Amino acid sequence: MSDQKVTNIKWHHGKITKAHRIDLMKQKGVTIWLTGLSGSGKSTIAVELEHALVENKHQAYILDGDNIRHGLNKNLGFSPEDRAENIRRIGEVAKLFTDANIITITAFISPYKEDRDNARKLQNEGEFIEIYVKCPLNVCEQRDVKGLYKKARTGEIKEFTGISAPYEEPSNPELTIDTSVMPVEESTRAILKYLEENRYVRF
């Protein structure tokens, strides 16, 4: 699905440079890639993180797994091939947002290491922060308000990550947050601290 079918095209550059945007917006565009099992807390953290950033006058936007499947990726299922294409498209969208100097927060299970690595390769050095939202499977199941894990265990949902489909843990993420011991406020503060210490934002 990712093969280039059109060759008579070129990338068009505007007059506004990345340096201009950084100076104007007082931040550095970056993709914050939250990965973890369903129920680990990715979307909850993403919402709190976006709110905290915007409250402090920074430009941030969430690309959430469920939301994206309502539109851009509504034609994709959950086969390994469709999962890979789902992440490929998100990686491309995140790249555009980051180029616009937005702090882009993605919340996707993104279970395969290769797909996450490919999303990273689309970005410039320092513009991709992988955060492993770690949480034991049994805790994720306890939090399962949608009943997805129950349906997966009875076979009603096929190829469900953590039950009938694999999840490949990040081997070297920029940050690991264990939400079984860290509440959402503490998790959010840890990410904000990382962003400030690495000069993506100033508070």
N, C-alpha and C positions, 0 to 999 in steps of 0.2 A: 504493500500500500504506500510505501514511502519513496518509490522510484520517481525520479523527475521525468514527467511526460512531455513538458514543454521546454524547449531549449533556447528559443529566440526571445529571452527576457533578460533584464539586468536589474540590479538593485539600485534604487534611486535614493540619493542622499539629499536632505534638506539643508537649510542654512544654520539650523540650530544644532550645536554640538552637544555631546554628553557633558562636557565641562560647563557649558552654559546652563544646562538643566540642573546640574549639581549646585551651582552657585545660586540659581534662582530658588530652588526648592529646599536647600540646606539639608540634603540627604543624598545618599548614593543608592541608585536603583539596584535591587537584588531580588533573587528568587529564594524564598524560604520554603523548602520542600519538606513538608511534614509527611512522614510515612509510618505506617503501623497497622495493626490488625483493626478490623471493624470493632468499634466500641472502645478503642484505646484512648480516645479523647482528642483526636486530631481536629475535628470540626469545632469542638468546644474551645480548644486552645486558639484556633485560628480566629474565631469571633472575638475573643478577649484581646488577642494581640492586635488585631486590626483596630479595635476600639481604643486601646491604649495609645497606639501610634497616632491616630487621627486626633485624639484629645490633646496630644502634644504637638499639633500642627504639622504632622507628617502625612504624606500621601501614601495610602496603602489600599490594597484590594485583595479580596479572597477569591480564589478559584477552587470551588468545592466540588468533590466527586459527584454527589447527587445532582447538584445544580447543573453541571456541565452536561450530564446525561439527559437533561430535559431539552437541550438544544443542539449544541455543536456535535455531541457524540451520541445522539439519540438513536442512531442506526447501528450502534455497537452493543454486543452482548458481553459475556464474561468468559469466553473461550480464551486460551492463552494468546491466540492471534489477535483477538479483539482487545484484550487487555493491553497488549503491546501497542496497538494502534491508538488506543485511548490515551496512553501516556505520551506517545509520540506527538499527538496533536496538542496536548496540554503543554508539553515542553516547548513547542513552537509558539504557542500563545504567551506563555510565561516569558519567553525570550523577547517578544515584542513589548510586553509590559515593562520588562526590566530595561529595555533600550529607551523607553519613554521615561525612565528614572523613577518608576513606581516601585515601592516595596511590595512585591507580589508574594502572597501567601497561598500555597497550594495545600490542600488537604485530601490526599488520595492514598488508598491502601498501597498502591504501586508495589505489588508483591515481588517483582523480579528485579534483581540487582542490575542486570544488563540494561533494562529499560530505564532505571534511575540513572545509571551511568551515562546512557545516551542523552538523557535530558540535561545532565551536567555538561556534556561535551558541546552542547549548543551555545552555552554561555561563555563569556570571557572569564579569565581567572579572577576568582574572588566574587563572582556574581551569582554563585549557587551555594546555598547553605542547606545541607541535608540534616534534618533533625529526626532522629529515631524516637517516635513516641512509643516507648516500650511499655508493655502491660501483659501480665500472664493471661493465657487463654481463658482460664476459669474466671478471672475477674472481668474480662471482656464479656463473657457469657452472662454473668450476673447483671451487667449494665445494659443488656440487650433489650431496649424498649420496643424495638420493631419485631422481636421474635425471630430474627433471621437465623441465629444459631440453632434454635430449636427446629426450624424448618430444614436447615442443612443436615442436622443429625438424623432426621426422619427421611431424608432423601428428596424432600419436596423442592429444595433448592440445590441445583447441581453446581459443581466447581466453585464451592464457597471457600474462600481463603481461610486457612487454619483448620478446616475440617476435611474437605475433599479436594482442596487445591493448596499448593505450598505457599509459604511466605518465607522469602529469603531475607534474613536480617541484614541490615547494613554492616559492613565490615569495618568501616572507618568514617562514621558520620562526624560532622562538625560538632554536633551536640546530641546527647542522649538524655531523654527525660522519662523517668519511670513514674507513670501516672498512678501506679498502685500505691505509691508512697508520697507523691508530690501532688497537692491539690492544684486546681487550675490557676489560682492566683500566683502560686509559687512557680509553676511551670512558665507562666507568662513573664514573670519577672526575670527568670533565668534567660529567656530569649532576648528580652529587652537589654539585659546586661551585656550579653554577647554582642548585640548590635552596636551598643554604645562603645564598648571596649575596642571593637574593631572599626570604629569610626564610620559606620553606615548612617548613624543618626547622632544628633546632639540634643541633649535634654537640658 
